[in-house]
C-alpha cells in the first residue's frame, strides 16, 4: 500500500516552465482581450479613451486575482514536494 505521507517527486524544469507559461499566457490573453475590447467600444461609441482605460483598470483587478490564485497553487505544489526553501542568511 502506498504511504500517503510520502512526498511527491520534485518539481522538474518542464513542470516549472509549464507553470510560468500558464501564468504568462493567461495574462497576455486577458490583456489583449481587455485592451482590444476597450478600444473597440471607444471606436464604436466615440468615447475617446474611456473604455480603454476602464479595460486596463479591470485588467489590473482581474490579473491580480489570477496571479493570486495561480501563485497559491504553485506554492501549494512546492510545499507538497518539499521544495527546498532559501536558507536563512548567517551573520
C-alpha positions as CSV (number, residue, x, y, z in Angstrom):
1,X,0.0,0.0,0.0
2,X,1.2,3.5,-0.8
3,X,2.4,5.7,2.0
4,X,0.3,8.9,1.9
5,X,2.9,10.8,3.9
6,X,5.4,10.2,1.2
7,X,6.3,13.3,-0.7
8,X,5.6,13.7,-4.4
9,X,8.6,13.8,-6.7
10,X,10.4,17.1,-7.0
11,X,9.2,19.8,-9.5
12,X,11.1,19.3,-12.7
13,X,12.2,22.0,-15.1
14,X,9.4,21.1,-17.5
15,X,6.7,21.5,-14.8
16,X,8.2,24.8,-13.6
17,X,8.3,26.1,-17.2
18,X,4.7,25.0,-17.6
19,X,3.7,26.9,-14.5
20,X,5.4,30.1,-15.8
21,X,3.9,29.7,-19.3
22,X,0.4,29.2,-17.7
23,X,0.6,32.5,-15.9
24,X,2.1,34.3,-18.8
25,X,-0.4,33.1,-21.4
26,X,-3.3,33.9,-19.1
27,X,-2.1,37.4,-18.5
28,X,-1.3,38.0,-22.2
29,X,-4.7,36.8,-23.4
30,X,-6.5,38.8,-20.8
31,X,-4.5,41.9,-21.6
32,X,-5.2,41.5,-25.2
33,X,-8.9,41.0,-24.7
34,X,-9.5,43.9,-22.3
35,X,-7.4,46.3,-24.3
36,X,-8.9,45.3,-27.6
37,X,-12.4,45.3,-26.2
38,X,-12.0,48.7,-24.7
39,X,-10.6,50.1,-27.9
40,X,-13.4,48.6,-29.9
41,X,-16.0,50.1,-27.6
42,X,-14.2,53.5,-27.7
43,X,-14.3,53.5,-31.5
44,X,-17.9,52.2,-31.7
45,X,-19.3,54.8,-29.3
46,X,-16.8,57.6,-30.0
47,X,-15.8,58.0,-26.3
48,X,-12.1,58.7,-26.8
49,X,-10.2,56.6,-24.4
50,X,-12.7,55.9,-21.6
51,X,-13.4,52.2,-22.3
52,X,-9.7,51.5,-23.0
53,X,-8.6,52.9,-19.6
54,X,-11.6,51.2,-17.9
55,X,-10.4,47.9,-19.6
56,X,-6.9,48.3,-18.2
57,X,-8.3,49.1,-14.7
58,X,-10.4,46.0,-14.9
59,X,-7.4,44.0,-16.2
60,X,-5.4,45.0,-13.1
61,X,-8.1,43.7,-10.8
62,X,-8.7,40.5,-12.8
63,X,-5.0,40.0,-13.3
64,X,-4.3,40.4,-9.6
65,X,-6.9,37.7,-8.9
66,X,-5.4,35.3,-11.5
67,X,-1.9,35.8,-10.2
68,X,-3.0,35.3,-6.6
69,X,-4.8,32.0,-7.4
70,X,-2.1,30.6,-9.6
71,X,0.6,31.7,-7.1
72,X,-1.2,29.9,-4.3
73,X,-1.5,26.7,-6.3
74,X,2.2,26.9,-7.2
75,X,3.1,27.4,-3.6
76,X,0.9,24.5,-2.6
77,X,2.6,22.3,-5.2
78,X,6.0,23.3,-3.9
79,X,5.0,22.6,-0.3
80,X,3.8,19.1,-1.4
81,X,7.1,18.3,-3.0
82,X,9.1,19.7,-0.1
83,X,10.9,22.1,-2.3
84,X,13.9,23.5,-0.6
85,X,13.4,26.9,0.8
86,X,16.1,29.6,0.8
87,X,18.3,29.1,3.8
88,X,18.4,31.9,6.3
89,X,21.5,34.1,5.9
90,X,24.1,33.7,8.6
91,X,25.7,36.8,10.1
